[in-house]
Amino acid sequence: MAENIIFDKNFAPMPIAELLDGKHHFVIPSFQRGYRWEEKQVTDLLEDIKQFANDDNVKSDSYFLQPVVVKACKYNDADAYEVLDGQQRLTTMLLLLKRLIKRLGEDEREMYQPSLYNITYSDRPQLDFDNPNAADNIDSYYLSEAKRVIDDWFKEQTKNKQNLNNFTGSLLYNQKRQVKIIWYAVDEDCEDLVSINVFNRLNKGKISLTSSELIKALFIMDYDLRSKGDKLPAEQLSMEWNEIERKFQDNNFWYFISDDNRGTQTRIDVLFDFVTCCDEEKDADYSYREFQKLYDFCRDQERNKTNKQFVCDWSNDIHNMQDAWKQVRKTFDRLVAWYEDNLYYHYVGYLVAIGFTPLQIYNHLENEKRVRKLLKPTEEWTIEDTKVSLRKKMMERFKQDNKFIKKDVIDEFEYKSEYVPRVLLLFNVECCRKGQNVRFAFDKYKKGNWDVEHVDSQNDATLQEYDDRMRWLRNVKFVLGMEHNDRAKELAKESQALIDEFTERKKVNVDKYKAFYQNINKFYSAESGEDDSEVDLTTKKKDYLSNLTLLDSATNREYKDAPFAYKRYCIVKHDRKGDRFIPLCTRNLFLKYFTDSDNESSYLDNMRWNSTDRKGYMNAMHEAVDPIFDSVIVEGKEELS
């Protein structure tokens, strides 16, 4: 005999079907996070409900979603429920119910559609649950993605001829087996509702709120408590917040100030880390705790529990939450100004790419300004001073034995040196800055994987696998066909003979392969008028900077070990298609733009990368980076490092 249980109506299981009475109106308050469920969470919910509905071995007749916590309220003079927790579940369920109802017959559709519950947002644009536009805002983006996942799931069920009658019944009908929520209606007068602690408790064990979302709640609640019923200040703050959040979703902006490939949901946290001077030694919740202390301080002031000034390590000018928000806006505006300025964009972007944070860069500039003020109080700080100061910061990554590396030394940088990728990136960034026609694409650079690649093939063959070596032979035969001399024709025949032999044997003769590799290497390394049989590869300095460039890993794998001629062919092919990001200086190198076209005949030889090409390449690099290396030299002496 089943046990009769009497539930508190304010804390009780509630079938989803009971929400379909046309009387449930939910309001999402301003301090709530936006909709953020992703594909896996939506799919897991659908599969769980399907399994529950169809599994006869399940002992329970109820499938419980996590609690939905609400407080009765008025909205536009109508009875409604303010959602304190459960927005993610209610929103996903609403999308699911709308899709499910489309599968019903005409009579049932007409009955259920007007009885669906609705969701209203108190401080954000209302979401279109039927046709969300991902481009409208970040909430709409997640909503459209969830709707797509649900639509695709139902299409897959139909394609596989799955019977969804039990699934439908568990959600829509008053039957024995049902999907339910835990309905938790909180007392309207509960004092906990004005404390952020309710969020900390409610979010244990579910998708956790990020630090920035908790901080937003603090600001909104502070405004609500001081506004005495006036919703406008909180709504204005929410609009500004959304503006800031949209900017952080822009990959061009994000990868300028960060090299973190984190998801879009937590990007804005960087702003609050900057505001609170949160360095790498502090934990991830530091910023939130600092704002929580300020919020609690403001509440203590209101209760006359303190007459002290607010003290923190990150500002002397913040006395309340309004001051803190002004500081947030000021910091955001500074980052945007950096992004929009050609000098700051390229120099700050480069500094971030080599491991500095925006906060470290800002502190460096401010310290330089303070030193200048002390030493030369009558001199104004200029944009030229900013340029020199940022260059000095760059040079912190070009030190050896705690001394700055001199510009003359970069010619001796070798393949495995940690300085090579830094100086090659700097070369590209500085050329973009000085050219001013194209910005360096930090977003494309940071989202990719990059290699330091030999411009002309290195002295020793590195490929080991049969398929890789056979591909190399075919590539070499292809570029030899572009040559119009007897030696090229002779090597092309030899390559074809090796291809035929290795194909028949299904195995590469390593000695023959390496010997042919050496012959090809000498052929393409020969200077004008030099017999390739007399070439000494050990004198060519193939591992030095003059024969190195930045290249994305995919392109590098495509032609690894290939001579310059084939690499150039691939670069030109991808450049023409525009299907890969090729850094400016890598592109210019393979197009021989650095070679002196007026005086050097090698400019016309697209098949080789010879000494005059390397000389032109290094001259261009020195022209770009030497002023940066010189920034730490004052009146002929090196600055103290």
Secondary structure, DSSP 8 states (H G I E B T S, - for coil): -------BTTEEEEEGGGG-SS--EEEE-TTS------HHHHHHHHHHHHHHHH-TT---SEEE---EEEEEEEETTEEEEEEEE-HHHHHHHHHHHHHHHTTS-HHHHHHHGGGS-EEEESSS----SSS--TTT-HHHHHHHHHHHHHHHHHHHHHHTT---HHHHHHHHS-SSSEEEEEEEE--TT-GGGGSTHHHHHHTTTSS---HHHHHHHHHHHHHHHHHTT--HHHHHHHHHHHHHHHHHH-HHHHHHH------GGGTTHHHHHHHTT--TTS-TTHHHHHHHHHHHHHHHHHTT---S----SS-SS--SHHHHHHHHHHHHHHHHHHHHSHHHHHHHHHHHHTT--HHHHHHHHHHHHHHHHHH-TTS---HHHHHHHHHHHHHTTSEETTEE--GGGGGG-BTT-THHHHHHHHHHHHHHHHH-SS---HHHHHHS-EEEEESS--SS----SHHHHHHHHHHHHHHHTT--SHHHHHHHHHHHHHHHHHHHHTS--HHHHHHHHHHHHHHHH--TT--GGG--GGGS-TTBGGGEEEEEHHHHHHTTT--HHHHHHHHHHHHHHT-S---HHHHHHHTTTTS-TTT-GGGG-TT---HHHHHHHHHHHHHHHHHHHGGGEETTEE---
